[in-house]
Amino acid sequence: MAKNVLVLKHFESPKESGTYFRLVCLTGTSKGEAYILSGNRIVIGRGDKVDIKLNDTKASREHAEVTKVGSGWVATDLGSQNGIMVNDKKVTQAPLNEGDKLIVGQTVFKFAKVEVSAKAKVAKEDSEAPTGSGAGKKTLVPLILMAAVFIYMLMDDEKPTGETSGKSKKQTSSSYQDVSGEYLAQLKKRQANEDKAVKAKLNIIYQRGLREFREGNYFRAIAEFNLALIISPGDAYAEYHLRKTKERLDKTIEEFTIRAQRDEGALKFKSSIVSYCSIVRLLYTVPDDPRYKNAEKQIKDIEVRMGMEPDETNCLKKSRSD
């Protein structure tokens, strides 16, 4: 781990007083760890030379960086295959505000600001190393307690023991039940509110994914359903639509391939190029896909047969202008 970050648990704070910014890991094997940003440039990825190393197969070796710009911080994609997202939106670069979610591969971070006051620091040091009068006060505590117990016993002798102790026990038990019951009610209410917020966010993501699916933007739909699974691992609805989207993508590519081969065999070269271009546009975000490479090769072969200039066909011109 490089010295550009200080690794703590999410409930811990730096020892020195001041204002700090940190990335808290919310998912994966590093869940619960907080990375205090102490350098001006923090690199995140799977590689051994990064500042925040991820155990994430969807992350690149040097996936993203978080850099200090003025008094703020900016997240930047370093040309990774799967990109980065800030607050459910895929970005190349974006400023980070307190509470923002940064997604790198399948790992989710929360960007947060931490204030450590000098007063809190002094209090902590006093509690860890008492000296002088502080030590004297601690020594007096057992003596005061013993005196109080002695006085209580003398006073208690004048009262009926059975009835008084019974009432005391009942009152104590009742107060404990009241407090614990109220605490449990608050916990349940908080959990219900959190579940409600997660469901609302998932519903928005579902709708975006289904819209992209209907419009034939299958890779965008896949990204949305993958995001839903990051927020709620094992979500049945997201897993179902992710599977259906991949099936529809494969079927669509297969249909374009059959059409292109049929037109090429019938010497309808222009129609064949149109079908191959449709495959290229569907897969241009994954150029290593064998179907993408085959479509590009077939287009070049047809250009030669038609006497066209090399690379005269630009399948992505329309997509990129959009």
C-alpha positions, 0 to 999 in steps of 0.5 A: 500500500502506497503512502498516499493513503492511510488505511483505517476502519470506517469508525476510526479517525486520524490521530492528528487534528484537522480536516480529512477526506476519505473513501469508505469501501462499502462492498467486497473483501475490503468492506468497512475499510476507510482510505484517508486521502493523504496524497494529491493523487490516489490510483485505484485498481488491481495492480501491485503499484496502486494506492488502493488495491482491489480484489475485483475481477471487473477492475483494471490494473490501473482503473481510476484515480482521485486527484486533489484539485484546489480544495476539492477532489476529482475522480477520473477514469484511466481508460479502463475497460468497464469505466467508473460511475459516480452516483449511478452515472457513468462518467469519464471525469467528475468532481466528488462531493461529500456523500457521493458514491464512486463505483470502480469495477464492482467495488463501491466507495463512499466519499466523505469528509472527516473533521478531527478537532484538537479538543477531541484529541486532547480528551483521548490522550488524557483518557489513555495516559492520566497523570497528576491530579487526574490519577488522584481522582481515579484513586479516590473513585473506589473510596467514594463508592465504598463509602456510598455503599456503606451509607446505603446499607445503614439506611437500608437496615431501617426499611423492610428488606423484602418489599423494598428490594422487590420494588427496586428490582421491578423498577429497574427491570421495567426501566431496562425493558422500556429503554431496550424496547424503544431502542429496538423500535428505532432500529426497526424504523431505521432499517425500514427507511433504509430498505425503502430508500434502496428499493426506490433507487433499485426501481429507478435503475430497473426503469433505466435498464428496461428503457435501454433494452427496449431501445436496443442499447443492450450494453447500456441495459447490461450496465444498469442491471449490473449496477442493481446487482452491486447495490443489491447482490443476488437481486432476482429481478436484476439477474433475470433481466440481465440474463434476458438482455444478454440472450437478446444481444446474442440473438440479434447479432446472430440474425444480423450475421445470417442476413449479412452472409445471405446478402453477400452470397447474393452479391448484395454487398451494400446490404451485407455491409449494413448488416455487418455495421449493425454488429459493429455498432452493437459491440464497439464497446467490446472490440475484443469480442470475436464477433466484432472482429469478424464483422470488421474483417468481412467489411474490409473483404467486401470493400476490396471486392467492390473496389472501394478505398480501404476503411471507406466504410465508417460504421461508427460515424453515426453512433459517435455523433449521437 
